[in-house]
């Protein structure tokens, strides 16, 4: 029952955030850490403003990256946390694995 309630809460927050997503690029600095994380989780992959002249693409899962890329935690300033892990970034690994 709790799992269903949590799913409903996430669904409602996704629906409510869709209206604001069309107005402008979302700004992490105007959200709490939890709100920014939920926004990324709901949309899967999103570009968000992180500063006066900066922006970043955040993803929630590996499926939003290319096959050869890996997920790396990505931080951004939020209203309540200057180093909030908002989501992940897709990046190429430093070393490629060696397979026989």
C-alpha positions, 0 to 999 in steps of 0.5 A, a space after each residue: 500500500 505504501 508503494 502505491 501511495 509513493 507511486 501516486 505521489 511521484 505521478 502527481 508531482 510529475 504532472 504538476 511539474 510539466 506545466 512549469 517545464 514548458 514555461 522556461 528551462 528549470 533552474 536548480 537554484 529555485 528548487 529544493 534538492 528533493 524537488 530537483 531530484 524528483 524532476 529528473 526522475 520524472 522526466 528521465 533526461 532534462 537540461 536544467 539551469 545551474 547558474 547565471 550563465 551555466 546549464 547541465 543535462 541530467 539523466 536518471 538512468 543508463 538508458 538515456 546515455 549512449 551504449 559506451 557511456 557510463 553514469 556519473 553522479 552530477 551535483 548542482 546548487 539547489 535552494 537548500 543544498 549547494 552540492 545536491 546530487 540532482 542526477 547523473 551525467 553521461 560520460 565516457 569512462 576514463 579507461 575502457 575495460 579489456 575483454 579477451 
